[in-house]
Amino acid sequence: AQSVTQPDIHITVSEGASLELRCNYSYGATPYLFWYVQSPGQGLQLLLKYFSGDTLVQGIKGFEAEFKRSQSSFNLRKPSVHWSDAAEYFCAVGDPYNQGGKLIFGQGTELSVKP
Amino acid sequence: DAGVIQSPRHEVTEMGQEVTLRCKPISGHNSLFWYRQTMMRGLELLIYFNNNVPIDDSGMPEDRFSAKMPNASFSTLKIQPSEPRDSAVYFCASTDRGEKLFFGSGTQLSVL
């Protein structure tokens, strides 16, 4: 069965420091991979997605993620965190053979940013 | 476009009452999803529709939950009777090609 694991429930980083949020997935083939961000009281917003091709994908707000097939990982990175990046981040997988189908989300990682 | 619109934003009800949550997807989107978010279980997919037809309702917790999509611009999620453990944030999302889900702002449900 498809599953997504985000090992870190909560991470705190200092403003200006680099960030890496971990995501591991379980899937029979290469799934579609996504990172979403949720600000308090809001719905989720897409940061970036990977379908195929270049394994390093760029997203909005200066985020990037790297797909590593050998590690079944899709970690999210940002070189310099801003206070406004404090939010909850969700990794998700989708079925490439069922476009328009459901996404399976990880449990989320809450990011706090210290001044 | 105004995005995915959910109503109400907040709902407080008493155990045993019927609750109806509403969603208007983005015009032109042909897939609609209902998710539930809790601290304990995270984001769970309850049901999704493609072209107004329910495709997968395996996430619906029990018979007290039902969802309908009578047309391409409207969907409801109903809980009858409601129980305190149904308290959660319920999100509706829509997409046209599955490449990006657009989420509504959610309905915060509290069942007392």
Interface residues (C-beta under 8 A of the other chain):
Chain A: Y32 Y36 G41 Q42 G43 L44 Q45 L46 K49 F51 F90 G94 N98 Q99 G100 G101 K102 L103 I104 F105 G106 Q107 G108
Chain B: V4 N30 S31 F33 Y35 G42 L43 L45 Y48 N50 I55 D56 F91 A93 T95 D96 R97 G98 E99 K100 L101 F103 G104 S105 G106
